[in-house]
Amino acid sequence: MKKIFILISLIFFLGCASNTIVYVPHGDAVKLRETVKNVKVWIKTKDGEIVPGVMDLPNGWFCLPYEEKAKNPTTQ
């Protein structure tokens, strides 16, 4: 009975220990694994005006932080 308990404990702990957390530093690009629906985004119009919008981001797209601080609508 003791051997079975040890075996089950080892399987449980090895399964939990195999998960990996990856830290992505601020400013690095990330690639989407699946489509994200109804994402709130900022869109630049033909006139150069930045307006809020909503869209689906398909899997495989890369996401980056917006670098231009002076025109970033989220900081105004």
C-alpha positions as CSV (number, residue, x, y, z in Angstrom):
1,M,0.0,0.0,0.0
2,K,2.9,2.3,0.9
3,K,4.5,1.7,-2.6
4,I,1.3,2.6,-4.4
5,F,1.0,5.9,-2.4
6,I,4.6,6.8,-3.2
7,L,4.0,6.0,-6.9
8,I,0.8,8.1,-7.1
9,S,2.5,10.9,-5.3
10,L,5.5,10.9,-7.7
11,I,3.2,10.9,-10.8
12,F,1.2,13.8,-9.3
13,F,4.2,15.9,-8.4
14,L,6.1,15.2,-11.7
15,G,3.0,16.3,-13.6
16,C,2.7,19.5,-11.7
17,A,6.4,20.3,-12.0
18,S,6.4,20.0,-15.8
19,N,4.5,23.3,-16.3
20,T,6.7,26.1,-17.5
21,I,6.2,29.9,-17.1
22,V,7.8,32.1,-19.7
23,Y,8.4,35.8,-18.8
24,V,8.2,38.1,-21.7
25,P,10.0,41.4,-21.0
26,H,8.1,44.6,-21.6
27,G,8.5,45.8,-25.2
28,D,9.0,42.3,-26.7
29,A,6.7,41.0,-29.4
30,V,4.4,38.1,-28.7
31,K,2.7,35.8,-31.3
32,L,-0.9,34.9,-30.7
33,R,-1.6,31.1,-30.4
34,E,-5.4,31.5,-31.1
35,T,-7.8,34.1,-32.5
36,V,-8.8,36.7,-29.9
37,K,-12.3,38.1,-30.6
38,N,-13.7,41.5,-30.0
39,V,-10.4,43.2,-29.0
40,K,-10.6,46.9,-28.2
41,V,-8.0,48.6,-30.4
42,W,-6.9,52.0,-31.6
43,I,-7.2,52.5,-35.3
44,K,-5.5,55.3,-37.4
45,T,-7.9,56.7,-40.0
46,K,-6.9,58.0,-43.5
47,D,-6.8,61.5,-42.0
48,G,-4.2,60.4,-39.4
49,E,-6.7,60.6,-36.5
50,I,-6.6,57.8,-33.9
51,V,-10.0,56.5,-33.0
52,P,-11.2,53.5,-30.9
53,G,-12.3,50.4,-32.6
54,V,-13.1,46.7,-32.1
55,M,-11.7,43.8,-34.2
56,D,-10.7,40.1,-34.1
57,L,-6.9,39.4,-33.9
58,P,-6.2,36.2,-35.8
59,N,-3.8,33.5,-34.6
60,G,-0.3,34.0,-35.9
61,W,-0.4,37.8,-35.6
62,F,2.3,39.5,-33.6
63,C,1.4,42.0,-30.8
64,L,3.8,44.9,-29.9
65,P,3.5,47.8,-27.5
66,Y,2.8,51.2,-28.9
67,E,6.1,53.1,-28.7
68,E,5.0,56.7,-29.8
69,K,4.2,58.1,-26.4
70,A,3.2,61.6,-27.6
71,K,0.3,60.4,-29.8
72,N,-0.7,57.4,-27.7
73,P,-4.5,58.0,-27.0
74,T,-4.4,55.8,-23.9
75,T,-2.1,58.3,-22.1
76,Q,-4.0,61.5,-23.0
